[in-house]
C-alpha cells in the first residue's frame, strides 16, 4: 500500500486539529479535504476559463456602471499630465 509521510509541522498540526474536532482519523480528514477541493476545482483549462469569465460577468453585473465608465488613469495624473 502506498504511504504518505507528512513532514511539515503546520500541515500535521492542522490535520490533527481537524481530526480531533471531527472525531475522525487523520487519514479520513485528509481524504475528505482533498475530495472537497477537487470537487470545487475545474478539471480542464476550458472549465477554468469559463469559471473566471462567469466571475467577471457577475462582478460587472453588480458594479456601478458609472464607476465602470470612469477613466482608470483619471486619479493618477494632473491637468498637465504629470503624476499626482
N, CA, C and O atoms as a Maestro MAE file, in Angstrom:
{
 s_m_m2io_version
 :::
 2.0.0
}

f_m_ct {
 s_m_title
 :::
 protein
 m_atom[336] {
  # First column is atom index #
  i_m_mmod_type
  r_m_x_coord
  r_m_y_coord
  r_m_z_coord
  i_m_residue_number
  s_m_chain_name
  s_m_pdb_residue_name
  s_m_pdb_atom_name
  i_m_atomic_number
  :::
  1 25 0.841 -1.178 0.000 1 A "UNK " " N  " 7
  2 3 0.000 0.000 0.000 1 A "UNK " " CA " 6
  3 2 0.889 1.245 0.000 1 A "UNK " " C  " 6
  4 15 1.869 1.299 0.742 1 A "UNK " " O  " 8
  5 25 0.556 2.259 -0.834 2 A "UNK " " N  " 7
  6 3 1.334 3.500 -0.849 2 A "UNK " " CA " 6
  7 2 1.208 4.236 0.485 2 A "UNK " " C  " 6
  8 15 0.209 4.095 1.191 2 A "UNK " " O  " 8
  9 25 2.212 5.005 0.813 3 A "UNK " " N  " 7
  10 3 2.172 5.771 2.059 3 A "UNK " " CA " 6
  11 2 2.386 7.243 1.767 3 A "UNK " " C  " 6
  12 15 2.949 7.618 0.738 3 A "UNK " " O  " 8
  13 25 1.931 8.060 2.684 4 A "UNK " " N  " 7
  14 3 2.138 9.492 2.620 4 A "UNK " " CA " 6
  15 2 2.715 9.899 3.956 4 A "UNK " " C  " 6
  16 15 2.101 9.686 5.001 4 A "UNK " " O  " 8
  17 25 3.883 10.479 3.918 5 A "UNK " " N  " 7
  18 3 4.561 10.865 5.144 5 A "UNK " " CA " 6
  19 2 4.562 12.397 5.220 5 A "UNK " " C  " 6
  20 15 5.250 13.057 4.442 5 A "UNK " " O  " 8
  21 25 3.802 12.951 6.142 6 A "UNK " " N  " 7
  22 3 3.720 14.400 6.304 6 A "UNK " " CA " 6
  23 2 4.876 14.864 7.177 6 A "UNK " " C  " 6
  24 15 4.952 14.518 8.356 6 A "UNK " " O  " 8
  25 25 5.785 15.656 6.589 7 A "UNK " " N  " 7
  26 3 6.941 16.129 7.342 7 A "UNK " " CA " 6
  27 2 6.860 17.618 7.642 7 A "UNK " " C  " 6
  28 15 7.800 18.199 8.185 7 A "UNK " " O  " 8
  29 25 5.755 18.227 7.296 8 A "UNK " " N  " 7
  30 3 5.569 19.642 7.554 8 A "UNK " " CA " 6
  31 2 4.799 19.788 8.863 8 A "UNK " " C  " 6
  32 15 3.698 19.258 9.006 8 A "UNK " " O  " 8
  33 25 5.389 20.515 9.821 9 A "UNK " " N  " 7
  34 3 4.787 20.626 11.147 9 A "UNK " " CA " 6
  35 2 3.412 21.286 11.115 9 A "UNK " " C  " 6
  36 15 2.492 20.843 11.803 9 A "UNK " " O  " 8
  37 25 3.271 22.347 10.317 10 A "UNK " " N  " 7
  38 3 1.981 23.035 10.256 10 A "UNK " " CA " 6
  39 2 0.913 22.132 9.652 10 A "UNK " " C  " 6
  40 15 -0.203 22.065 10.166 10 A "UNK " " O  " 8
  41 25 1.245 21.436 8.563 11 A "UNK " " N  " 7
  42 3 0.284 20.529 7.930 11 A "UNK " " CA " 6
  43 2 -0.153 19.460 8.924 11 A "UNK " " C  " 6
  44 15 -1.344 19.175 9.052 11 A "UNK " " O  " 8
  45 25 0.803 18.875 9.619 12 A "UNK " " N  " 7
  46 3 0.488 17.836 10.601 12 A "UNK " " CA " 6
  47 2 -0.422 18.382 11.701 12 A "UNK " " C  " 6
  48 15 -1.401 17.743 12.086 12 A "UNK " " O  " 8
  49 25 -0.082 19.582 12.205 13 A "UNK " " N  " 7
  50 3 -0.867 20.184 13.288 13 A "UNK " " CA " 6
  51 2 -2.302 20.464 12.838 13 A "UNK " " C  " 6
  52 15 -3.253 20.185 13.569 13 A "UNK " " O  " 8
  53 25 -2.451 21.018 11.630 14 A "UNK " " N  " 7
  54 3 -3.790 21.337 11.124 14 A "UNK " " CA " 6
  55 2 -4.625 20.079 10.891 14 A "UNK " " C  " 6
  56 15 -5.807 20.035 11.231 14 A "UNK " " O  " 8
  57 25 -4.006 19.071 10.317 15 A "UNK " " N  " 7
  58 3 -4.717 17.807 10.077 15 A "UNK " " CA " 6
  59 2 -5.135 17.180 11.407 15 A "UNK " " C  " 6
  60 15 -6.260 16.702 11.555 15 A "UNK " " O  " 8
  61 25 -4.226 17.189 12.355 16 A "UNK " " N  " 7
  62 3 -4.521 16.612 13.673 16 A "UNK " " CA " 6
  63 2 -5.649 17.382 14.358 16 A "UNK " " C  " 6
  64 15 -6.552 16.779 14.938 16 A "UNK " " O  " 8
  65 25 -5.598 18.713 14.291 17 A "UNK " " N  " 7
  66 3 -6.643 19.528 14.910 17 A "UNK " " CA " 6
  67 2 -8.015 19.230 14.300 17 A "UNK " " C  " 6
  68 15 -8.998 19.071 15.024 17 A "UNK " " O  " 8
  69 25 -8.077 19.156 12.971 18 A "UNK " " N  " 7
  70 3 -9.347 18.866 12.309 18 A "UNK " " CA " 6
  71 2 -9.839 17.462 12.655 18 A "UNK " " C  " 6
  72 15 -11.028 17.257 12.899 18 A "UNK " " O  " 8
  73 25 -8.928 16.509 12.673 19 A "UNK " " N  " 7
  74 3 -9.303 15.136 13.027 19 A "UNK " " CA " 6
  75 2 -9.856 15.070 14.446 19 A "UNK " " C  " 6
  76 15 -10.856 14.396 14.694 19 A "UNK " " O  " 8
  77 25 -9.208 15.766 15.375 20 A "UNK " " N  " 7
  78 3 -9.676 15.781 16.765 20 A "UNK " " CA " 6
  79 2 -11.045 16.444 16.879 20 A "UNK " " C  " 6
  80 15 -11.924 15.946 17.583 20 A "UNK " " O  " 8
  81 25 -11.226 17.572 16.183 21 A "UNK " " N  " 7
  82 3 -12.514 18.280 16.241 21 A "UNK " " CA " 6
  83 2 -13.649 17.426 15.707 21 A "UNK " " C  " 6
  84 15 -14.750 17.429 16.258 21 A "UNK " " O  " 8
  85 25 -13.380 16.691 14.629 22 A "UNK " " N  " 7
  86 3 -14.432 15.911 13.979 22 A "UNK " " CA " 6
  87 2 -14.511 14.479 14.481 22 A "UNK " " C  " 6
  88 15 -15.409 13.732 14.093 22 A "UNK " " O  " 8
  89 25 -13.576 14.091 15.343 23 A "UNK " " N  " 7
  90 3 -13.580 12.726 15.859 23 A "UNK " " CA " 6
  91 2 -13.316 11.696 14.777 23 A "UNK " " C  " 6
  92 15 -13.867 10.596 14.802 23 A "UNK " " O  " 8
  93 25 -12.466 12.064 13.824 24 A "UNK " " N  " 7
  94 3 -12.134 11.172 12.712 24 A "UNK " " CA " 6
  95 2 -10.640 10.911 12.712 24 A "UNK " " C  " 6
  96 15 -9.878 11.543 13.444 24 A "UNK " " O  " 8
  97 25 -10.242 9.977 11.884 25 A "UNK " " N  " 7
  98 3 -8.814 9.714 11.749 25 A "UNK " " CA " 6
  99 2 -8.188 10.809 10.888 25 A "UNK " " C  " 6
  100 15 -8.878 11.489 10.128 25 A "UNK " " O  " 8
  101 25 -6.887 10.968 11.016 26 A "UNK " " N  " 7
  102 3 -6.179 11.950 10.205 26 A "UNK " " CA " 6
  103 2 -6.305 11.599 8.728 26 A "UNK " " C  " 6
  104 15 -6.439 12.487 7.885 26 A "UNK " " O  " 8
  105 25 -6.264 10.318 8.415 27 A "UNK " " N  " 7
  106 3 -6.413 9.879 7.024 27 A "UNK " " CA " 6
  107 2 -7.773 10.284 6.478 27 A "UNK " " C  " 6
  108 15 -7.873 10.759 5.346 27 A "UNK " " O  " 8
  109 25 -8.820 10.100 7.275 28 A "UNK " " N  " 7
  110 3 -10.175 10.431 6.821 28 A "UNK " " CA " 6
  111 2 -10.325 11.913 6.524 28 A "UNK " " C  " 6
  112 15 -10.938 12.285 5.523 28 A "UNK " " O  " 8
  113 25 -9.762 12.779 7.396 29 A "UNK " " N  " 7
  114 3 -9.917 14.210 7.144 29 A "UNK " " CA " 6
  115 2 -9.097 14.666 5.948 29 A "UNK " " C  " 6
  116 15 -9.508 15.587 5.241 29 A "UNK " " O  " 8
  117 25 -7.955 14.051 5.704 30 A "UNK " " N  " 7
  118 3 -7.160 14.398 4.524 30 A "UNK " " CA " 6
  119 2 -7.923 14.004 3.259 30 A "UNK " " C  " 6
  120 15 -8.018 14.793 2.319 30 A "UNK " " O  " 8
  121 25 -8.461 12.792 3.234 31 A "UNK " " N  " 7
  122 3 -9.231 12.333 2.067 31 A "UNK " " CA " 6
  123 2 -10.415 13.251 1.818 31 A "UNK " " C  " 6
  124 15 -10.667 13.652 0.681 31 A "UNK " " O  " 8
  125 25 -11.145 13.586 2.882 32 A "UNK " " N  " 7
  126 3 -12.314 14.455 2.767 32 A "UNK " " CA " 6
  127 2 -11.927 15.836 2.223 32 A "UNK " " C  " 6
  128 15 -12.587 16.365 1.330 32 A "UNK " " O  " 8
  129 25 -10.865 16.403 2.764 33 A "UNK " " N  " 7
  130 3 -10.430 17.732 2.346 33 A "UNK " " CA " 6
  131 2 -10.007 17.735 0.882 33 A "UNK " " C  " 6
  132 15 -10.351 18.652 0.136 33 A "UNK " " O  " 8
  133 25 -9.271 16.725 0.474 34 A "UNK " " N  " 7
  134 3 -8.814 16.653 -0.914 34 A "UNK " " CA " 6
  135 2 -9.996 16.440 -1.850 34 A "UNK " " C  " 6
  136 15 -10.054 17.046 -2.920 34 A "UNK " " O  " 8
  137 25 -10.933 15.590 -1.464 35 A "UNK " " N  " 7
  138 3 -12.136 15.372 -2.296 35 A "UNK " " CA " 6
  139 2 -12.915 16.674 -2.469 35 A "UNK " " C  " 6
  140 15 -13.324 17.020 -3.577 35 A "UNK " " O  " 8
  141 25 -13.119 17.400 -1.352 36 A "UNK " " N  " 7
  142 3 -13.856 18.662 -1.424 36 A "UNK " " CA " 6
  143 2 -13.149 19.662 -2.327 36 A "UNK " " C  " 6
  144 15 -13.794 20.359 -3.110 36 A "UNK " " O  " 8
  145 25 -11.839 19.735 -2.221 37 A "UNK " " N  " 7
  146 3 -11.058 20.653 -3.061 37 A "UNK " " CA " 6
  147 2 -11.175 20.266 -4.529 37 A "UNK " " C  " 6
  148 15 -11.355 21.132 -5.385 37 A "UNK " " O  " 8
  149 25 -11.075 18.982 -4.828 38 A "UNK " " N  " 7
  150 3 -11.179 18.512 -6.211 38 A "UNK " " CA " 6
  151 2 -12.565 18.791 -6.798 38 A "UNK " " C  " 6
  152 15 -12.688 19.084 -7.987 38 A "UNK " " O  " 8
  153 25 -13.597 18.700 -5.974 39 A "UNK " " N  " 7
  154 3 -14.952 18.977 -6.447 39 A "UNK " " CA " 6
  155 2 -15.125 20.447 -6.806 39 A "UNK " " C  " 6
  156 15 -15.890 20.779 -7.711 39 A "UNK " " O  " 8
  157 25 -14.419 21.327 -6.105 40 A "UNK " " N  " 7
  158 3 -14.538 22.765 -6.363 40 A "UNK " " CA " 6
  159 2 -13.687 23.216 -7.545 40 A "UNK " " C  " 6
  160 15 -14.018 24.199 -8.207 40 A "UNK " " O  " 8
  161 25 -12.611 22.515 -7.810 41 A "UNK " " N  " 7
  162 3 -11.675 22.914 -8.853 41 A "UNK " " CA " 6
  163 2 -12.131 22.467 -10.233 41 A "UNK " " C  " 6
  164 15 -12.524 21.314 -10.413 41 A "UNK " " O  " 8
  165 25 -12.083 23.369 -11.209 42 A "UNK " " N  " 7
  166 3 -12.388 22.957 -12.580 42 A "UNK " " CA " 6
  167 2 -11.364 21.923 -13.052 42 A "UNK " " C  " 6
  168 15 -10.193 21.983 -12.678 42 A "UNK " " O  " 8
  169 25 -11.812 20.986 -13.869 43 A "UNK " " N  " 7
  170 3 -10.929 19.907 -14.315 43 A "UNK " " CA " 6
  171 2 -10.072 20.288 -15.518 43 A "UNK " " C  " 6
  172 15 -8.953 19.796 -15.663 43 A "UNK " " O  " 8
  173 25 -10.580 21.146 -16.367 44 A "UNK " " N  " 7
  174 3 -9.857 21.464 -17.602 44 A "UNK " " CA " 6
  175 2 -9.607 22.959 -17.703 44 A "UNK " " C  " 6
  176 15 -10.201 23.752 -16.973 44 A "UNK " " O  " 8
  177 25 -8.721 23.333 -18.617 45 A "UNK " " N  " 7
  178 3 -8.456 24.749 -18.851 45 A "UNK " " CA " 6
  179 2 -9.727 25.459 -19.292 45 A "UNK " " C  " 6
  180 15 -9.980 26.588 -18.873 45 A "UNK " " O  " 8
  181 25 -10.524 24.817 -20.129 46 A "UNK " " N  " 7
  182 3 -11.767 25.425 -20.606 46 A "UNK " " CA " 6
  183 2 -12.710 25.706 -19.440 46 A "UNK " " C  " 6
  184 15 -13.348 26.758 -19.393 46 A "UNK " " O  " 8
  185 25 -12.798 24.768 -18.502 47 A "UNK " " N  " 7
  186 3 -13.658 24.985 -17.334 47 A "UNK " " CA " 6
  187 2 -13.126 26.130 -16.480 47 A "UNK " " C  " 6
  188 15 -13.904 26.919 -15.942 47 A "UNK " " O  " 8
  189 25 -11.793 26.224 -16.352 48 A "UNK " " N  " 7
  190 3 -11.207 27.333 -15.595 48 A "UNK " " CA " 6
  191 2 -11.514 28.667 -16.275 48 A "UNK " " C  " 6
  192 15 -11.857 29.645 -15.612 48 A "UNK " " O  " 8
  193 25 -11.388 28.697 -17.591 49 A "UNK " " N  " 7
  194 3 -11.684 29.914 -18.345 49 A "UNK " " CA " 6
  195 2 -13.139 30.319 -18.138 49 A "UNK " " C  " 6
  196 15 -13.432 31.483 -17.869 49 A "UNK " " O  " 8
  197 25 -14.045 29.358 -18.264 50 A "UNK " " N  " 7
  198 3 -15.466 29.647 -18.075 50 A "UNK " " CA " 6
  199 2 -15.763 30.112 -16.657 50 A "UNK " " C  " 6
  200 15 -16.577 31.012 -16.448 50 A "UNK " " O  " 8
  201 25 -15.104 29.497 -15.689 51 A "UNK " " N  " 7
  202 3 -15.299 29.897 -14.297 51 A "UNK " " CA " 6
  203 2 -14.945 31.375 -14.121 51 A "UNK " " C  " 6
  204 15 -15.739 32.139 -13.573 51 A "UNK " " O  " 8
  205 25 -13.753 31.782 -14.584 52 A "UNK " " N  " 7
  206 3 -13.314 33.163 -14.402 52 A "UNK " " CA " 6
  207 2 -14.120 34.139 -15.248 52 A "UNK " " C  " 6
  208 15 -14.343 35.275 -14.831 52 A "UNK " " O  " 8
  209 25 -14.561 33.716 -16.430 53 A "UNK " " N  " 7
  210 3 -15.450 34.563 -17.224 53 A "UNK " " CA " 6
  211 2 -16.762 34.803 -16.480 53 A "UNK " " C  " 6
  212 15 -17.287 35.916 -16.483 53 A "UNK " " O  " 8
  213 25 -17.284 33.764 -15.847 54 A "UNK " " N  " 7
  214 3 -18.516 33.896 -15.062 54 A "UNK " " CA " 6
  215 2 -18.311 34.815 -13.859 54 A "UNK " " C  " 6
  216 15 -19.191 35.609 -13.526 54 A "UNK " " O  " 8
  217 25 -17.156 34.709 -13.208 55 A "UNK " " N  " 7
  218 3 -16.847 35.602 -12.088 55 A "UNK " " CA " 6
  219 2 -16.843 37.045 -12.587 55 A "UNK " " C  " 6
  220 15 -17.421 37.924 -11.948 55 A "UNK " " O  " 8
  221 25 -16.194 37.292 -13.727 56 A "UNK " " N  " 7
  222 3 -16.147 38.637 -14.296 56 A "UNK " " CA " 6
  223 2 -17.524 39.162 -14.644 56 A "UNK " " C  " 6
  224 15 -17.838 40.323 -14.379 56 A "UNK " " O  " 8
  225 25 -18.354 38.305 -15.243 57 A "UNK " " N  " 7
  226 3 -19.722 38.720 -15.589 57 A "UNK " " CA " 6
  227 2 -20.522 39.093 -14.341 57 A "UNK " " C  " 6
  228 15 -21.257 40.080 -14.328 57 A "UNK " " O  " 8
  229 25 -20.364 38.291 -13.308 58 A "UNK " " N  " 7
  230 3 -21.089 38.555 -12.066 58 A "UNK " " CA " 6
  231 2 -20.627 39.865 -11.430 58 A "UNK " " C  " 6
  232 15 -21.445 40.653 -10.955 58 A "UNK " " O  " 8
  233 25 -19.322 40.091 -11.423 59 A "UNK " " N  " 7
  234 3 -18.801 41.341 -10.873 59 A "UNK " " CA " 6
  235 2 -19.302 42.539 -11.673 59 A "UNK " " C  " 6
  236 15 -19.709 43.552 -11.104 59 A "UNK " " O  " 8
  237 25 -19.267 42.414 -12.989 60 A "UNK " " N  " 7
  238 3 -19.717 43.504 -13.854 60 A "UNK " " CA " 6
  239 2 -21.199 43.797 -13.624 60 A "UNK " " C  " 6
  240 15 -21.606 44.958 -13.582 60 A "UNK " " O  " 8
  241 25 -21.992 42.759 -13.478 61 A "UNK " " N  " 7
  242 3 -23.435 42.934 -13.273 61 A "UNK " " CA " 6
  243 2 -23.745 43.606 -11.937 61 A "UNK " " C  " 6
  244 15 -24.789 44.241 -11.784 61 A "UNK " " O  " 8
  245 25 -22.841 43.465 -10.977 62 A "UNK " " N  " 7
  246 3 -23.086 44.015 -9.641 62 A "UNK " " CA " 6
  247 2 -22.248 45.257 -9.336 62 A "UNK " " C  " 6
  248 15 -22.130 45.657 -8.178 62 A "UNK " " O  " 8
  249 25 -21.665 45.870 -10.375 63 A "UNK " " N  " 7
  250 3 -20.819 47.038 -10.186 63 A "UNK " " CA " 6
  251 2 -21.507 48.255 -10.783 63 A "UNK " " C  " 6
  252 15 -22.165 48.160 -11.820 63 A "UNK " " O  " 8
  253 25 -21.355 49.387 -10.132 64 A "UNK " " N  " 7
  254 3 -21.947 50.642 -10.577 64 A "UNK " " CA " 6
  255 2 -21.468 50.981 -11.988 64 A "UNK " " C  " 6
  256 15 -20.263 51.103 -12.210 64 A "UNK " " O  " 8
  257 25 -22.389 51.137 -12.952 65 A "UNK " " N  " 7
  258 3 -21.998 51.433 -14.338 65 A "UNK " " CA " 6
  259 2 -21.207 52.730 -14.470 65 A "UNK " " C  " 6
  260 15 -20.329 52.829 -15.328 65 A "UNK " " O  " 8
  261 25 -21.504 53.733 -13.629 66 A "UNK " " N  " 7
  262 3 -20.749 54.984 -13.678 66 A "UNK " " CA " 6
  263 2 -19.287 54.759 -13.297 66 A "UNK " " C  " 6
  264 15 -18.381 55.345 -13.890 66 A "UNK " " O  " 8
  265 25 -19.073 53.904 -12.304 67 A "UNK " " N  " 7
  266 3 -17.704 53.593 -11.886 67 A "UNK " " CA " 6
  267 2 -16.958 52.871 -13.007 67 A "UNK " " C  " 6
  268 15 -15.785 53.148 -13.261 67 A "UNK " " O  " 8
  269 25 -17.649 51.940 -13.678 68 A "UNK " " N  " 7
  270 3 -17.028 51.205 -14.778 68 A "UNK " " CA " 6
  271 2 -16.664 52.121 -15.937 68 A "UNK " " C  " 6
  272 15 -15.689 51.861 -16.641 68 A "UNK " " O  " 8
  273 25 -17.438 53.200 -16.152 69 A "UNK " " N  " 7
  274 3 -17.203 54.098 -17.277 69 A "UNK " " CA " 6
  275 2 -16.067 55.088 -17.013 69 A "UNK " " C  " 6
  276 15 -15.613 55.757 -17.941 69 A "UNK " " O  " 8
  277 25 -15.606 55.194 -15.780 70 A "UNK " " N  " 7
  278 3 -14.543 56.142 -15.443 70 A "UNK " " CA " 6
  279 2 -13.229 55.766 -16.111 70 A "UNK " " C  " 6
  280 15 -12.947 54.598 -16.378 70 A "UNK " " O  " 8
  281 25 -12.440 56.798 -16.368 71 A "UNK " " N  " 7
  282 3 -11.085 56.595 -16.888 71 A "UNK " " CA " 6
  283 2 -10.217 56.116 -15.726 71 A "UNK " " C  " 6
  284 15 -10.095 56.825 -14.727 71 A "UNK " " O  " 8
  285 25 -9.615 54.940 -15.829 72 A "UNK " " N  " 7
  286 3 -8.840 54.414 -14.693 72 A "UNK " " CA " 6
  287 2 -7.595 55.236 -14.382 72 A "UNK " " C  " 6
  288 15 -7.041 55.118 -13.289 72 A "UNK " " O  " 8
  289 25 -7.143 56.069 -15.321 73 A "UNK " " N  " 7
  290 3 -5.950 56.887 -15.058 73 A "UNK " " CA " 6
  291 2 -6.300 58.278 -14.543 73 A "UNK " " C  " 6
  292 15 -5.408 59.076 -14.256 73 A "UNK " " O  " 8
  293 25 -7.576 58.569 -14.424 74 A "UNK " " N  " 7
  294 3 -8.048 59.893 -14.023 74 A "UNK " " CA " 6
  295 2 -7.413 60.389 -12.724 74 A "UNK " " C  " 6
  296 15 -7.067 61.566 -12.618 74 A "UNK " " O  " 8
  297 25 -7.262 59.532 -11.767 75 A "UNK " " N  " 7
  298 3 -6.727 59.937 -10.464 75 A "UNK " " CA " 6
  299 2 -5.200 59.882 -10.394 75 A "UNK " " C  " 6
  300 15 -4.612 60.230 -9.370 75 A "UNK " " O  " 8
  301 25 -4.562 59.448 -11.477 76 A "UNK " " N  " 7
  302 3 -3.112 59.287 -11.442 76 A "UNK " " CA " 6
  303 2 -2.355 60.525 -11.901 76 A "UNK " " C  " 6
  304 15 -1.236 60.771 -11.451 76 A "UNK " " O  " 8
  305 25 -2.964 61.314 -12.803 77 A "UNK " " N  " 7
  306 3 -2.246 62.426 -13.428 77 A "UNK " " CA " 6
  307 2 -3.010 63.738 -13.270 77 A "UNK " " C  " 6
  308 15 -4.240 63.760 -13.221 77 A "UNK " " O  " 8
  309 25 -2.250 64.830 -13.191 78 A "UNK " " N  " 7
  310 3 -2.890 66.146 -13.100 78 A "UNK " " CA " 6
  311 2 -3.217 66.651 -14.512 78 A "UNK " " C  " 6
  312 15 -3.059 65.926 -15.494 78 A "UNK " " O  " 8
  313 25 -3.684 67.932 -14.595 79 A "UNK " " N  " 7
  314 3 -4.087 68.513 -15.880 79 A "UNK " " CA " 6
  315 2 -2.936 68.647 -16.870 79 A "UNK " " C  " 6
  316 15 -3.159 68.743 -18.077 79 A "UNK " " O  " 8
  317 25 -1.705 68.654 -16.363 80 A "UNK " " N  " 7
  318 3 -0.542 68.767 -17.245 80 A "UNK " " CA " 6
  319 2 0.035 67.412 -17.620 80 A "UNK " " C  " 6
  320 15 1.054 67.332 -18.306 80 A "UNK " " O  " 8
  321 25 -0.618 66.344 -17.168 81 A "UNK " " N  " 7
  322 3 -0.153 65.003 -17.489 81 A "UNK " " CA " 6
  323 2 0.939 64.477 -16.584 81 A "UNK " " C  " 6
  324 15 1.558 63.453 -16.872 81 A "UNK " " O  " 8
  325 25 1.175 65.188 -15.480 82 A "UNK " " N  " 7
  326 3 2.208 64.757 -14.540 82 A "UNK " " CA " 6
  327 2 1.570 63.916 -13.437 82 A "UNK " " C  " 6
  328 15 0.398 64.097 -13.107 82 A "UNK " " O  " 8
  329 25 2.350 62.995 -12.871 83 A "UNK " " N  " 7
  330 3 1.803 62.177 -11.779 83 A "UNK " " CA " 6
  331 2 1.383 63.068 -10.617 83 A "UNK " " C  " 6
  332 15 2.057 64.044 -10.288 83 A "UNK " " O  " 8
  333 25 0.265 62.715 -10.008 84 A "UNK " " N  " 7
  334 3 -0.219 63.493 -8.850 84 A "UNK " " CA " 6
  335 2 0.573 63.164 -7.615 84 A "UNK " " C  " 6
  336 15 0.312 63.718 -6.547 84 A "UNK " " O  " 8
  :::
 }
 m_bond[335] {
  # First column is bond index #
  i_m_from
  i_m_to
  i_m_order
  :::
  1 1 2 1
  2 2 3 1
  3 3 4 2
  4 3 5 1
  5 5 6 1
  6 6 7 1
  7 7 8 2
  8 7 9 1
  9 9 10 1
  10 10 11 1
  11 11 12 2
  12 11 13 1
  13 13 14 1
  14 14 15 1
  15 15 16 2
  16 15 17 1
  17 17 18 1
  18 18 19 1
  19 19 20 2
  20 19 21 1
  21 21 22 1
  22 22 23 1
  23 23 24 2
  24 23 25 1
  25 25 26 1
  26 26 27 1
  27 27 28 2
  28 27 29 1
  29 29 30 1
  30 30 31 1
  31 31 32 2
  32 31 33 1
  33 33 34 1
  34 34 35 1
  35 35 36 2
  36 35 37 1
  37 37 38 1
  38 38 39 1
  39 39 40 2
  40 39 41 1
  41 41 42 1
  42 42 43 1
  43 43 44 2
  44 43 45 1
  45 45 46 1
  46 46 47 1
  47 47 48 2
  48 47 49 1
  49 49 50 1
  50 50 51 1
  51 51 52 2
  52 51 53 1
  53 53 54 1
  54 54 55 1
  55 55 56 2
  56 55 57 1
  57 57 58 1
  58 58 59 1
  59 59 60 2
  60 59 61 1
  61 61 62 1
  62 62 63 1
  63 63 64 2
  64 63 65 1
  65 65 66 1
  66 66 67 1
  67 67 68 2
  68 67 69 1
  69 69 70 1
  70 70 71 1
  71 71 72 2
  72 71 73 1
  73 73 74 1
  74 74 75 1
  75 75 76 2
  76 75 77 1
  77 77 78 1
  78 78 79 1
  79 79 80 2
  80 79 81 1
  81 81 82 1
  82 82 83 1
  83 83 84 2
  84 83 85 1
  85 85 86 1
  86 86 87 1
  87 87 88 2
  88 87 89 1
  89 89 90 1
  90 90 91 1
  91 91 92 2
  92 91 93 1
  93 93 94 1
  94 94 95 1
  95 95 96 2
  96 95 97 1
  97 97 98 1
  98 98 99 1
  99 99 100 2
  100 99 101 1
  101 101 102 1
  102 102 103 1
  103 103 104 2
  104 103 105 1
  105 105 106 1
  106 106 107 1
  107 107 108 2
  108 107 109 1
  109 109 110 1
  110 110 111 1
  111 111 112 2
  112 111 113 1
  113 113 114 1
  114 114 115 1
  115 115 116 2
  116 115 117 1
  117 117 118 1
  118 118 119 1
  119 119 120 2
  120 119 121 1
  121 121 122 1
  122 122 123 1
  123 123 124 2
  124 123 125 1
  125 125 126 1
  126 126 127 1
  127 127 128 2
  128 127 129 1
  129 129 130 1
  130 130 131 1
  131 131 132 2
  132 131 133 1
  133 133 134 1
  134 134 135 1
  135 135 136 2
  136 135 137 1
  137 137 138 1
  138 138 139 1
  139 139 140 2
  140 139 141 1
  141 141 142 1
  142 142 143 1
  143 143 144 2
  144 143 145 1
  145 145 146 1
  146 146 147 1
  147 147 148 2
  148 147 149 1
  149 149 150 1
  150 150 151 1
  151 151 152 2
  152 151 153 1
  153 153 154 1
  154 154 155 1
  155 155 156 2
  156 155 157 1
  157 157 158 1
  158 158 159 1
  159 159 160 2
  160 159 161 1
  161 161 162 1
  162 162 163 1
  163 163 164 2
  164 163 165 1
  165 165 166 1
  166 166 167 1
  167 167 168 2
  168 167 169 1
  169 169 170 1
  170 170 171 1
  171 171 172 2
  172 171 173 1
  173 173 174 1
  174 174 175 1
  175 175 176 2
  176 175 177 1
  177 177 178 1
  178 178 179 1
  179 179 180 2
  180 179 181 1
  181 181 182 1
  182 182 183 1
  183 183 184 2
  184 183 185 1
  185 185 186 1
  186 186 187 1
  187 187 188 2
  188 187 189 1
  189 189 190 1
  190 190 191 1
  191 191 192 2
  192 191 193 1
  193 193 194 1
  194 194 195 1
  195 195 196 2
  196 195 197 1
  197 197 198 1
  198 198 199 1
  199 199 200 2
  200 199 201 1
  201 201 202 1
  202 202 203 1
  203 203 204 2
  204 203 205 1
  205 205 206 1
  206 206 207 1
  207 207 208 2
  208 207 209 1
  209 209 210 1
  210 210 211 1
  211 211 212 2
  212 211 213 1
  213 213 214 1
  214 214 215 1
  215 215 216 2
  216 215 217 1
  217 217 218 1
  218 218 219 1
  219 219 220 2
  220 219 221 1
  221 221 222 1
  222 222 223 1
  223 223 224 2
  224 223 225 1
  225 225 226 1
  226 226 227 1
  227 227 228 2
  228 227 229 1
  229 229 230 1
  230 230 231 1
  231 231 232 2
  232 231 233 1
  233 233 234 1
  234 234 235 1
  235 235 236 2
  236 235 237 1
  237 237 238 1
  238 238 239 1
  239 239 240 2
  240 239 241 1
  241 241 242 1
  242 242 243 1
  243 243 244 2
  244 243 245 1
  245 245 246 1
  246 246 247 1
  247 247 248 2
  248 247 249 1
  249 249 250 1
  250 250 251 1
  251 251 252 2
  252 251 253 1
  253 253 254 1
  254 254 255 1
  255 255 256 2
  256 255 257 1
  257 257 258 1
  258 258 259 1
  259 259 260 2
  260 259 261 1
  261 261 262 1
  262 262 263 1
  263 263 264 2
  264 263 265 1
  265 265 266 1
  266 266 267 1
  267 267 268 2
  268 267 269 1
  269 269 270 1
  270 270 271 1
  271 271 272 2
  272 271 273 1
  273 273 274 1
  274 274 275 1
  275 275 276 2
  276 275 277 1
  277 277 278 1
  278 278 279 1
  279 279 280 2
  280 279 281 1
  281 281 282 1
  282 282 283 1
  283 283 284 2
  284 283 285 1
  285 285 286 1
  286 286 287 1
  287 287 288 2
  288 287 289 1
  289 289 290 1
  290 290 291 1
  291 291 292 2
  292 291 293 1
  293 293 294 1
  294 294 295 1
  295 295 296 2
  296 295 297 1
  297 297 298 1
  298 298 299 1
  299 299 300 2
  300 299 301 1
  301 301 302 1
  302 302 303 1
  303 303 304 2
  304 303 305 1
  305 305 306 1
  306 306 307 1
  307 307 308 2
  308 307 309 1
  309 309 310 1
  310 310 311 1
  311 311 312 2
  312 311 313 1
  313 313 314 1
  314 314 315 1
  315 315 316 2
  316 315 317 1
  317 317 318 1
  318 318 319 1
  319 319 320 2
  320 319 321 1
  321 321 322 1
  322 322 323 1
  323 323 324 2
  324 323 325 1
  325 325 326 1
  326 326 327 1
  327 327 328 2
  328 327 329 1
  329 329 330 1
  330 330 331 1
  331 331 332 2
  332 331 333 1
  333 333 334 1
  334 334 335 1
  335 335 336 2
  :::
 }
}
